[in-house]
Amino acid sequence: MYTFDQVLHIIESEINQLQFDRQPQHLYLPVQYILSLGGKRIRPALVLMACNLYCEEVEKAIKPAIGLEIFHNFTLLHDDLIDEADKRRNQLTVHKKWNTNTAILSGDAMLILAYQLIAETPQQQLKTILDLFTQTALEICEGQQYDMEFEMRRDVTEEEYMEMIRLKTAVLLACCLKVGALIGGASGEEANRLYQFGIFTGIAFQLQDDLLDTFGDPQTFGKNIGGDILCNKKTFLLIQTMLRASKQQKEVIRSFQSGRNDRPEEKITAIKSIYESLGVHELTNDKIQYYFDLAMKELSRLYLPADRLKTLHQTITLLMGRKS
């Protein structure tokens, strides 16, 4: 079994060897740039770790794993453009370093490059995995559309929000796990259980991201704090706040949301203060723990010895900031 560090070494080595020698050069420079910014590489790592659960020949899953990482970064590039974000991983976003048109076109190229690499899946699983990836890519677009529509609504429910983050975030993690498992030789039943494990993990991961966007350290989080508040995003924190807020607190929030964003720091401070007064930080942590527990339960249902699950279990626990 490979350790998480060994898996990451394989992935980084493969990414560093990628050659974008086609022309025009300025189409591919932003691709190289965004991949060079690093990140956790959790999605390709999940592909290789899931593959490794069922076989030792993880090299046959490397190309699809890198394809899924490129696809993930493509979604980040376009998310930053939609959100008008200035920073990603403490560096300028692509549309800020270049321009909007370059970000759109280079993002399109990344999507095609992702398909190209995923198509190097072993022939036996190729149709199944291409179908899964295509479905996942469409679901992520659906999730992004819901996310944008929610910004214009005041009545978004917790159920609607959970479905949105399932689509926008969780399905890609689930896809990575299922792709790796299928390439490794897992049965359909086992691959589907890993998929469900990925769904629960992805929801917990996004809830944690929501929390960090408001309460995190910008130096370790890698982007500016309060972006969700400035964009009026309907996060779990905001939904729970509006369920519990007094009339006066709701008026403060709606006043900031309907006004111009010419006082960004004041807006972030005021809404964050309301979050803190209503204890939504703790509520969000409880919800994260709930989905984390569901994920671990799904993992325990796999027909595999505990020692083979150790690396995957430890990795997810670490990423969720858990001690156990």
Short mmCIF file of the C-alpha atoms (twelve columns), coordinates in Angstrom:
data_MODEL
# 
_entry.id   MODEL 
# 
loop_
_atom_site.group_PDB 
_atom_site.id 
_atom_site.type_symbol 
_atom_site.label_atom_id 
_atom_site.label_alt_id 
_atom_site.label_comp_id 
_atom_site.label_asym_id 
_atom_site.label_seq_id 
_atom_site.Cartn_x 
_atom_site.Cartn_y 
_atom_site.Cartn_z 
_atom_site.pdbx_PDB_model_num 
ATOM 1   C CA . MET A 1   0.000   0.000  0.000   1 
ATOM 2   C CA . TYR A 2   1.181   3.503  -0.823  1 
ATOM 3   C CA . THR A 3   1.249   6.181  1.865   1 
ATOM 4   C CA . PHE A 4   -0.431  9.539  1.267   1 
ATOM 5   C CA . ASP A 5   2.974   11.215 0.902   1 
ATOM 6   C CA . GLN A 6   4.001   8.652  -1.710  1 
ATOM 7   C CA . VAL A 7   0.772   9.242  -3.613  1 
ATOM 8   C CA . LEU A 8   1.333   13.005 -3.548  1 
ATOM 9   C CA . HIS A 9   4.899   12.542 -4.787  1 
ATOM 10  C CA . ILE A 10  3.637   10.522 -7.758  1 
ATOM 11  C CA . ILE A 11  1.041   13.181 -8.582  1 
ATOM 12  C CA . GLU A 12  3.383   16.166 -8.292  1 
ATOM 13  C CA . SER A 13  6.006   14.398 -10.392 1 
ATOM 14  C CA . GLU A 14  3.426   13.700 -13.084 1 
ATOM 15  C CA . ILE A 15  2.114   17.275 -13.071 1 
ATOM 16  C CA . ASN A 16  5.651   18.667 -13.264 1 
ATOM 17  C CA . GLN A 17  6.260   16.535 -16.356 1 
ATOM 18  C CA . LEU A 18  3.223   17.833 -18.223 1 
ATOM 19  C CA . GLN A 19  4.273   19.447 -21.486 1 
ATOM 20  C CA . PHE A 20  2.149   22.216 -22.990 1 
ATOM 21  C CA . ASP A 21  4.193   22.774 -26.129 1 
ATOM 22  C CA . ARG A 22  1.337   23.526 -28.494 1 
ATOM 23  C CA . GLN A 23  0.799   26.995 -29.939 1 
ATOM 24  C CA . PRO A 24  -0.213  29.694 -29.259 1 
ATOM 25  C CA . GLN A 25  1.817   29.770 -26.073 1 
ATOM 26  C CA . HIS A 26  -0.396  32.307 -24.306 1 
ATOM 27  C CA . LEU A 27  -3.311  29.857 -24.347 1 
ATOM 28  C CA . TYR A 28  -1.333  27.404 -22.216 1 
ATOM 29  C CA . LEU A 29  0.647   29.733 -19.933 1 
ATOM 30  C CA . PRO A 30  -2.379  30.272 -17.641 1 
ATOM 31  C CA . VAL A 31  -2.864  26.494 -17.495 1 
ATOM 32  C CA . GLN A 32  0.712   26.012 -16.357 1 
ATOM 33  C CA . TYR A 33  0.312   28.903 -13.946 1 
ATOM 34  C CA . ILE A 34  -2.782  27.635 -12.144 1 
ATOM 35  C CA . LEU A 35  -1.378  24.102 -11.882 1 
ATOM 36  C CA . SER A 36  1.870   25.514 -10.487 1 
ATOM 37  C CA . LEU A 37  -0.010  27.144 -7.593  1 
ATOM 38  C CA . GLY A 38  -0.255  23.738 -5.947  1 
ATOM 39  C CA . GLY A 39  -3.122  22.957 -3.616  1 
ATOM 40  C CA . LYS A 40  -3.901  19.845 -1.632  1 
ATOM 41  C CA . ARG A 41  -4.126  17.627 -4.763  1 
ATOM 42  C CA . ILE A 42  -6.770  15.696 -2.840  1 
ATOM 43  C CA . ARG A 43  -8.796  14.744 -5.917  1 
ATOM 44  C CA . PRO A 44  -6.047  12.933 -7.858  1 
ATOM 45  C CA . ALA A 45  -4.824  11.501 -4.554  1 
ATOM 46  C CA . LEU A 46  -8.270  9.985  -3.998  1 
ATOM 47  C CA . VAL A 47  -8.130  8.381  -7.451  1 
ATOM 48  C CA . LEU A 48  -4.810  6.668  -6.692  1 
ATOM 49  C CA . MET A 49  -5.730  5.723  -3.126  1 
ATOM 50  C CA . ALA A 50  -9.035  4.196  -4.244  1 
ATOM 51  C CA . CYS A 51  -7.221  2.286  -6.982  1 
ATOM 52  C CA . ASN A 52  -4.626  1.124  -4.460  1 
ATOM 53  C CA . LEU A 53  -7.352  -0.357 -2.248  1 
ATOM 54  C CA . TYR A 54  -7.865  -3.050 -4.887  1 
ATOM 55  C CA . CYS A 55  -4.514  -3.351 -6.659  1 
ATOM 56  C CA . GLU A 56  -0.867  -2.293 -6.463  1 
ATOM 57  C CA . GLU A 57  -0.616  -1.040 -10.061 1 
ATOM 58  C CA . VAL A 58  -1.670  2.548  -9.432  1 
ATOM 59  C CA . GLU A 59  0.215   3.774  -12.501 1 
ATOM 60  C CA . LYS A 60  -2.738  2.770  -14.692 1 
ATOM 61  C CA . ALA A 61  -4.859  5.364  -12.853 1 
ATOM 62  C CA . ILE A 62  -2.342  8.229  -13.029 1 
ATOM 63  C CA . LYS A 63  -3.456  9.814  -16.328 1 
ATOM 64  C CA . PRO A 64  -7.162  9.895  -15.354 1 
ATOM 65  C CA . ALA A 65  -6.145  11.224 -11.915 1 
ATOM 66  C CA . ILE A 66  -4.224  14.122 -13.473 1 
ATOM 67  C CA . GLY A 67  -7.106  14.744 -15.865 1 
ATOM 68  C CA . LEU A 68  -9.470  15.095 -12.916 1 
ATOM 69  C CA . GLU A 69  -7.050  17.501 -11.204 1 
ATOM 70  C CA . ILE A 70  -6.891  19.642 -14.348 1 
ATOM 71  C CA . PHE A 71  -10.686 19.600 -14.518 1 
ATOM 72  C CA . HIS A 72  -10.896 20.670 -10.859 1 
ATOM 73  C CA . ASN A 73  -8.550  23.590 -11.515 1 
ATOM 74  C CA . PHE A 74  -10.612 24.522 -14.569 1 
ATOM 75  C CA . THR A 75  -13.675 24.847 -12.318 1 
ATOM 76  C CA . LEU A 76  -11.672 26.994 -9.878  1 
ATOM 77  C CA . LEU A 77  -10.500 29.257 -12.707 1 
ATOM 78  C CA . HIS A 78  -14.071 29.890 -13.839 1 
ATOM 79  C CA . ASP A 79  -15.372 30.156 -10.249 1 
ATOM 80  C CA . ASP A 80  -12.834 32.906 -9.582  1 
ATOM 81  C CA . LEU A 81  -13.983 34.679 -12.718 1 
ATOM 82  C CA . ILE A 82  -17.662 34.451 -11.738 1 
ATOM 83  C CA . ASP A 83  -16.925 35.574 -8.173  1 
ATOM 84  C CA . GLU A 84  -14.515 38.315 -9.347  1 
ATOM 85  C CA . ALA A 85  -11.974 36.917 -6.881  1 
ATOM 86  C CA . ASP A 86  -8.561  38.539 -6.677  1 
ATOM 87  C CA . LYS A 87  -6.595  35.733 -5.044  1 
ATOM 88  C CA . ARG A 88  -6.286  31.960 -5.273  1 
ATOM 89  C CA . ARG A 89  -3.768  30.165 -3.052  1 
ATOM 90  C CA . ASN A 90  -2.293  33.521 -2.085  1 
ATOM 91  C CA . GLN A 91  -1.543  34.396 -5.719  1 
ATOM 92  C CA . LEU A 92  -3.341  36.450 -8.349  1 
ATOM 93  C CA . THR A 93  -6.231  34.676 -10.034 1 
ATOM 94  C CA . VAL A 94  -5.854  34.039 -13.768 1 
ATOM 95  C CA . HIS A 95  -8.252  36.795 -14.848 1 
ATOM 96  C CA . LYS A 96  -6.355  39.284 -12.673 1 
ATOM 97  C CA . LYS A 97  -2.911  38.205 -13.867 1 
ATOM 98  C CA . TRP A 98  -4.027  38.193 -17.510 1 
ATOM 99  C CA . ASN A 99  -7.599  39.199 -18.388 1 
ATOM 100 C CA . THR A 100 -11.157 37.886 -18.548 1 
ATOM 101 C CA . ASN A 101 -11.006 36.593 -22.122 1 
ATOM 102 C CA . THR A 102 -7.781  34.703 -21.454 1 
ATOM 103 C CA . ALA A 103 -9.290  33.104 -18.350 1 
ATOM 104 C CA . ILE A 104 -12.355 31.931 -20.288 1 
ATOM 105 C CA . LEU A 105 -10.418 30.504 -23.228 1 
ATOM 106 C CA . SER A 106 -7.637  28.882 -21.184 1 
ATOM 107 C CA . GLY A 107 -10.306 27.389 -18.939 1 
ATOM 108 C CA . ASP A 108 -11.998 25.885 -21.986 1 
ATOM 109 C CA . ALA A 109 -8.655  24.391 -23.033 1 
ATOM 110 C CA . MET A 110 -8.267  22.865 -19.557 1 
ATOM 111 C CA . LEU A 111 -11.610 21.100 -19.896 1 
ATOM 112 C CA . ILE A 112 -10.507 19.572 -23.198 1 
ATOM 113 C CA . LEU A 113 -7.112  18.582 -21.759 1 
ATOM 114 C CA . ALA A 114 -8.926  16.905 -18.869 1 
ATOM 115 C CA . TYR A 115 -10.991 14.791 -21.285 1 
ATOM 116 C CA . GLN A 116 -7.838  13.934 -23.220 1 
ATOM 117 C CA . LEU A 117 -6.123  12.543 -20.123 1 
ATOM 118 C CA . ILE A 118 -9.190  10.762 -18.746 1 
ATOM 119 C CA . ALA A 119 -9.545  9.065  -22.133 1 
ATOM 120 C CA . GLU A 120 -6.261  7.255  -21.332 1 
ATOM 121 C CA . THR A 121 -8.219  5.061  -18.920 1 
ATOM 122 C CA . PRO A 122 -7.715  1.323  -19.554 1 
ATOM 123 C CA . GLN A 123 -10.058 0.239  -22.347 1 
ATOM 124 C CA . GLN A 124 -12.103 -2.115 -20.148 1 
ATOM 125 C CA . GLN A 125 -13.363 0.730  -17.937 1 
ATOM 126 C CA . LEU A 126 -13.192 3.575  -20.474 1 
ATOM 127 C CA . LYS A 127 -16.902 3.864  -21.400 1 
ATOM 128 C CA . THR A 128 -18.070 3.651  -17.781 1 
ATOM 129 C CA . ILE A 129 -15.576 6.243  -16.590 1 
ATOM 130 C CA . LEU A 130 -16.161 8.685  -19.447 1 
ATOM 131 C CA . ASP A 131 -19.906 8.457  -18.786 1 
ATOM 132 C CA . LEU A 132 -19.319 9.057  -15.063 1 
ATOM 133 C CA . PHE A 133 -17.056 12.036 -15.728 1 
ATOM 134 C CA . THR A 134 -19.490 13.579 -18.209 1 
ATOM 135 C CA . GLN A 135 -22.340 13.227 -15.720 1 
ATOM 136 C CA . THR A 136 -20.149 14.734 -12.984 1 
ATOM 137 C CA . ALA A 137 -19.116 17.686 -15.140 1 
ATOM 138 C CA . LEU A 138 -22.765 18.470 -15.937 1 
ATOM 139 C CA . GLU A 139 -23.756 18.169 -12.280 1 
ATOM 140 C CA . ILE A 140 -21.026 20.623 -11.282 1 
ATOM 141 C CA . CYS A 141 -22.401 23.126 -13.812 1 
ATOM 142 C CA . GLU A 142 -25.881 22.580 -12.347 1 
ATOM 143 C CA . GLY A 143 -24.539 23.192 -8.857  1 
ATOM 144 C CA . GLN A 144 -22.809 26.389 -9.980  1 
ATOM 145 C CA . GLN A 145 -26.033 27.634 -11.574 1 
ATOM 146 C CA . TYR A 146 -27.970 26.974 -8.353  1 
ATOM 147 C CA . ASP A 147 -25.253 28.819 -6.430  1 
ATOM 148 C CA . MET A 148 -25.623 31.879 -8.659  1 
ATOM 149 C CA . GLU A 149 -29.430 31.785 -8.533  1 
ATOM 150 C CA . PHE A 150 -29.380 31.553 -4.744  1 
ATOM 151 C CA . GLU A 151 -27.596 34.913 -4.563  1 
ATOM 152 C CA . MET A 152 -30.793 36.549 -5.822  1 
ATOM 153 C CA . ARG A 153 -33.102 34.715 -3.395  1 
ATOM 154 C CA . ARG A 154 -33.916 35.233 0.265   1 
ATOM 155 C CA . ASP A 155 -35.789 31.975 0.784   1 
ATOM 156 C CA . VAL A 156 -33.076 29.344 0.169   1 
ATOM 157 C CA . THR A 157 -33.643 26.375 2.473   1 
ATOM 158 C CA . GLU A 158 -31.038 24.172 4.109   1 
ATOM 159 C CA . GLU A 159 -32.228 21.261 1.952   1 
ATOM 160 C CA . GLU A 160 -31.734 23.278 -1.246  1 
ATOM 161 C CA . TYR A 161 -28.309 24.385 -0.095  1 
ATOM 162 C CA . MET A 162 -27.185 20.832 0.703   1 
ATOM 163 C CA . GLU A 163 -28.250 19.701 -2.760  1 
ATOM 164 C CA . MET A 164 -26.336 22.589 -4.320  1 
ATOM 165 C CA . ILE A 165 -23.074 21.706 -2.551  1 
ATOM 166 C CA . ARG A 166 -23.595 18.025 -3.336  1 
ATOM 167 C CA . LEU A 167 -23.592 18.989 -6.997  1 
ATOM 168 C CA . LYS A 168 -20.977 21.727 -6.929  1 
ATOM 169 C CA . THR A 169 -18.392 20.033 -4.694  1 
ATOM 170 C CA . ALA A 170 -19.217 16.524 -3.510  1 
ATOM 171 C CA . VAL A 171 -19.840 14.779 -6.826  1 
ATOM 172 C CA . LEU A 172 -16.271 15.424 -8.022  1 
ATOM 173 C CA . LEU A 173 -14.731 13.867 -4.913  1 
ATOM 174 C CA . ALA A 174 -17.129 10.947 -5.304  1 
ATOM 175 C CA . CYS A 175 -16.248 10.633 -8.991  1 
ATOM 176 C CA . CYS A 176 -12.517 10.508 -8.196  1 
ATOM 177 C CA . LEU A 177 -13.003 7.691  -5.705  1 
ATOM 178 C CA . LYS A 178 -15.211 5.685  -8.038  1 
ATOM 179 C CA . VAL A 179 -12.855 6.158  -10.992 1 
ATOM 180 C CA . GLY A 180 -9.905  4.902  -8.957  1 
ATOM 181 C CA . ALA A 181 -11.835 1.960  -7.558  1 
ATOM 182 C CA . LEU A 182 -13.084 0.838  -10.987 1 
ATOM 183 C CA . ILE A 183 -9.599  1.058  -12.510 1 
ATOM 184 C CA . GLY A 184 -8.286  -0.940 -9.548  1 
ATOM 185 C CA . GLY A 185 -10.778 -3.722 -10.198 1 
ATOM 186 C CA . ALA A 186 -13.451 -3.048 -7.579  1 
ATOM 187 C CA . SER A 187 -16.933 -4.439 -8.051  1 
ATOM 188 C CA . GLY A 188 -19.745 -2.071 -8.951  1 
ATOM 189 C CA . GLU A 189 -21.108 -2.381 -5.418  1 
ATOM 190 C CA . GLU A 190 -17.783 -1.450 -3.820  1 
ATOM 191 C CA . ALA A 191 -17.235 1.419  -6.246  1 
ATOM 192 C CA . ASN A 192 -20.705 2.781  -5.451  1 
ATOM 193 C CA . ARG A 193 -19.999 2.642  -1.719  1 
ATOM 194 C CA . LEU A 194 -16.829 4.637  -2.240  1 
ATOM 195 C CA . TYR A 195 -18.846 7.067  -4.340  1 
ATOM 196 C CA . GLN A 196 -21.270 7.582  -1.453  1 
ATOM 197 C CA . PHE A 197 -18.345 7.980  0.934   1 
ATOM 198 C CA . GLY A 198 -17.134 10.732 -1.380  1 
ATOM 199 C CA . ILE A 199 -20.522 12.458 -1.374  1 
ATOM 200 C CA . PHE A 200 -20.633 12.683 2.426   1 
ATOM 201 C CA . THR A 201 -16.985 13.715 2.593   1 
ATOM 202 C CA . GLY A 202 -17.515 16.371 -0.072  1 
ATOM 203 C CA . ILE A 203 -20.474 17.903 1.737   1 
ATOM 204 C CA . ALA A 204 -18.459 18.045 4.976   1 
ATOM 205 C CA . PHE A 205 -15.517 19.501 3.053   1 
ATOM 206 C CA . GLN A 206 -17.650 22.290 1.544   1 
ATOM 207 C CA . LEU A 207 -19.235 23.138 4.891   1 
ATOM 208 C CA . GLN A 208 -15.735 23.443 6.300   1 
ATOM 209 C CA . ASP A 209 -14.806 25.698 3.376   1 
ATOM 210 C CA . ASP A 210 -17.817 27.904 4.169   1 
ATOM 211 C CA . LEU A 211 -16.635 28.147 7.759   1 
ATOM 212 C CA . LEU A 212 -13.066 28.993 6.785   1 
ATOM 213 C CA . ASP A 213 -14.227 31.634 4.306   1 
ATOM 214 C CA . THR A 214 -15.602 33.609 7.247   1 
ATOM 215 C CA . PHE A 215 -13.562 32.500 10.236  1 
ATOM 216 C CA . GLY A 216 -10.311 31.256 8.684   1 
ATOM 217 C CA . ASP A 217 -6.833  32.768 8.556   1 
ATOM 218 C CA . PRO A 218 -6.242  34.271 5.087   1 
ATOM 219 C CA . GLN A 219 -2.574  33.255 5.220   1 
ATOM 220 C CA . THR A 220 -3.402  29.565 5.612   1 
ATOM 221 C CA . PHE A 221 -6.756  29.583 3.781   1 
ATOM 222 C CA . GLY A 222 -5.092  30.928 0.637   1 
ATOM 223 C CA . LYS A 223 -7.677  33.533 -0.301  1 
ATOM 224 C CA . ASN A 224 -9.287  36.610 1.178   1 
ATOM 225 C CA . ILE A 225 -11.635 36.057 4.107   1 
ATOM 226 C CA . GLY A 226 -15.256 37.141 3.743   1 
ATOM 227 C CA . GLY A 227 -15.668 36.531 0.025   1 
ATOM 228 C CA . ASP A 228 -18.945 34.659 0.527   1 
ATOM 229 C CA . ILE A 229 -20.338 37.521 2.600   1 
ATOM 230 C CA . LEU A 230 -19.348 40.114 -0.005  1 
ATOM 231 C CA . CYS A 231 -20.959 38.067 -2.800  1 
ATOM 232 C CA . ASN A 232 -24.155 37.480 -0.766  1 
ATOM 233 C CA . LYS A 233 -23.681 33.739 -1.117  1 
ATOM 234 C CA . LYS A 234 -26.298 31.624 0.599   1 
ATOM 235 C CA . THR A 235 -24.009 29.541 2.753   1 
ATOM 236 C CA . PHE A 236 -25.005 27.221 5.576   1 
ATOM 237 C CA . LEU A 237 -23.907 29.956 7.986   1 
ATOM 238 C CA . LEU A 238 -26.187 32.575 6.441   1 
ATOM 239 C CA . ILE A 239 -29.173 30.230 6.169   1 
ATOM 240 C CA . GLN A 240 -28.903 29.268 9.831   1 
ATOM 241 C CA . THR A 241 -28.433 32.909 10.807  1 
ATOM 242 C CA . MET A 242 -31.601 34.018 9.021   1 
ATOM 243 C CA . LEU A 243 -33.550 31.276 10.797  1 
ATOM 244 C CA . ARG A 244 -32.353 32.534 14.202  1 
ATOM 245 C CA . ALA A 245 -31.776 36.263 13.769  1 
ATOM 246 C CA . SER A 246 -33.865 38.961 15.361  1 
ATOM 247 C CA . LYS A 247 -35.790 41.385 13.185  1 
ATOM 248 C CA . GLN A 248 -33.092 44.006 13.736  1 
ATOM 249 C CA . GLN A 249 -30.276 41.592 12.819  1 
ATOM 250 C CA . LYS A 250 -32.101 40.566 9.632   1 
ATOM 251 C CA . GLU A 251 -32.506 44.225 8.687   1 
ATOM 252 C CA . VAL A 252 -28.772 44.809 9.144   1 
ATOM 253 C CA . ILE A 253 -27.903 41.838 6.924   1 
ATOM 254 C CA . ARG A 254 -30.413 42.768 4.215   1 
ATOM 255 C CA . SER A 255 -29.285 46.388 4.238   1 
ATOM 256 C CA . PHE A 256 -25.716 45.329 3.517   1 
ATOM 257 C CA . GLN A 257 -26.823 42.791 0.902   1 
ATOM 258 C CA . SER A 258 -28.983 45.249 -1.017  1 
ATOM 259 C CA . GLY A 259 -26.493 48.121 -0.899  1 
ATOM 260 C CA . ARG A 260 -23.338 48.803 -2.870  1 
ATOM 261 C CA . ASN A 261 -20.187 46.959 -1.818  1 
ATOM 262 C CA . ASP A 262 -18.269 50.176 -1.205  1 
ATOM 263 C CA . ARG A 263 -17.720 49.302 2.482   1 
ATOM 264 C CA . PRO A 264 -16.505 45.699 2.213   1 
ATOM 265 C CA . GLU A 265 -14.681 45.507 5.533   1 
ATOM 266 C CA . GLU A 266 -17.628 47.006 7.393   1 
ATOM 267 C CA . LYS A 267 -19.988 44.523 5.751   1 
ATOM 268 C CA . ILE A 268 -17.801 41.532 6.640   1 
ATOM 269 C CA . THR A 269 -17.323 42.689 10.233  1 
ATOM 270 C CA . ALA A 270 -21.011 43.387 10.832  1 
ATOM 271 C CA . ILE A 271 -22.331 40.113 9.411   1 
ATOM 272 C CA . LYS A 272 -19.561 38.058 10.982  1 
ATOM 273 C CA . SER A 273 -20.461 39.622 14.352  1 
ATOM 274 C CA . ILE A 274 -24.072 38.475 13.928  1 
ATOM 275 C CA . TYR A 275 -22.885 34.973 13.049  1 
ATOM 276 C CA . GLU A 276 -20.833 34.888 16.239  1 
ATOM 277 C CA . SER A 277 -23.671 36.155 18.426  1 
ATOM 278 C CA . LEU A 278 -25.994 33.398 17.187  1 
ATOM 279 C CA . GLY A 279 -23.457 30.572 17.503  1 
ATOM 280 C CA . VAL A 280 -23.563 29.525 13.840  1 
ATOM 281 C CA . HIS A 281 -19.861 28.632 14.018  1 
ATOM 282 C CA . GLU A 282 -20.735 25.810 16.428  1 
ATOM 283 C CA . LEU A 283 -23.822 24.810 14.429  1 
ATOM 284 C CA . THR A 284 -21.694 24.477 11.302  1 
ATOM 285 C CA . ASN A 285 -19.076 22.427 13.106  1 
ATOM 286 C CA . ASP A 286 -21.819 20.071 14.321  1 
ATOM 287 C CA . LYS A 287 -23.100 19.646 10.755  1 
ATOM 288 C CA . ILE A 288 -19.573 18.975 9.499   1 
ATOM 289 C CA . GLN A 289 -19.169 16.282 12.132  1 
ATOM 290 C CA . TYR A 290 -22.527 14.746 11.154  1 
ATOM 291 C CA . TYR A 291 -21.488 14.272 7.512   1 
ATOM 292 C CA . PHE A 292 -17.988 13.184 8.497   1 
ATOM 293 C CA . ASP A 293 -19.525 10.424 10.638  1 
ATOM 294 C CA . LEU A 294 -21.768 9.351  7.760   1 
ATOM 295 C CA . ALA A 295 -18.705 9.148  5.503   1 
ATOM 296 C CA . MET A 296 -16.788 7.013  7.990   1 
ATOM 297 C CA . LYS A 297 -19.782 4.689  8.354   1 
ATOM 298 C CA . GLU A 298 -19.875 4.228  4.579   1 
ATOM 299 C CA . LEU A 299 -16.152 3.462  4.545   1 
ATOM 300 C CA . SER A 300 -16.618 0.776  7.191   1 
ATOM 301 C CA . ARG A 301 -19.088 -1.040 4.918   1 
ATOM 302 C CA . LEU A 302 -16.410 -1.883 2.343   1 
ATOM 303 C CA . TYR A 303 -15.376 -5.533 2.111   1 
ATOM 304 C CA . LEU A 304 -11.749 -4.706 2.813   1 
ATOM 305 C CA . PRO A 305 -9.457  -5.297 5.804   1 
ATOM 306 C CA . ALA A 306 -8.967  -2.295 8.066   1 
ATOM 307 C CA . ASP A 307 -5.248  -2.019 7.277   1 
ATOM 308 C CA . ARG A 308 -6.008  -1.359 3.587   1 
ATOM 309 C CA . LEU A 309 -8.362  1.466  4.536   1 
ATOM 310 C CA . LYS A 310 -5.894  3.083  6.933   1 
ATOM 311 C CA . THR A 311 -4.313  5.562  4.486   1 
ATOM 312 C CA . LEU A 312 -7.641  6.748  3.087   1 
ATOM 313 C CA . HIS A 313 -9.133  7.086  6.568   1 
ATOM 314 C CA . GLN A 314 -6.144  9.046  7.887   1 
ATOM 315 C CA . THR A 315 -6.078  11.326 4.863   1 
ATOM 316 C CA . ILE A 316 -9.727  12.314 5.112   1 
ATOM 317 C CA . THR A 317 -9.447  12.772 8.874   1 
ATOM 318 C CA . LEU A 318 -6.451  15.051 8.407   1 
ATOM 319 C CA . LEU A 319 -8.121  17.107 5.706   1 
ATOM 320 C CA . MET A 320 -11.203 17.617 7.831   1 
ATOM 321 C CA . GLY A 321 -9.027  18.890 10.670  1 
ATOM 322 C CA . ARG A 322 -10.004 16.014 12.921  1 
ATOM 323 C CA . LYS A 323 -7.883  14.386 15.601  1 
ATOM 324 C CA . SER A 324 -9.772  11.102 15.355  1 
# 
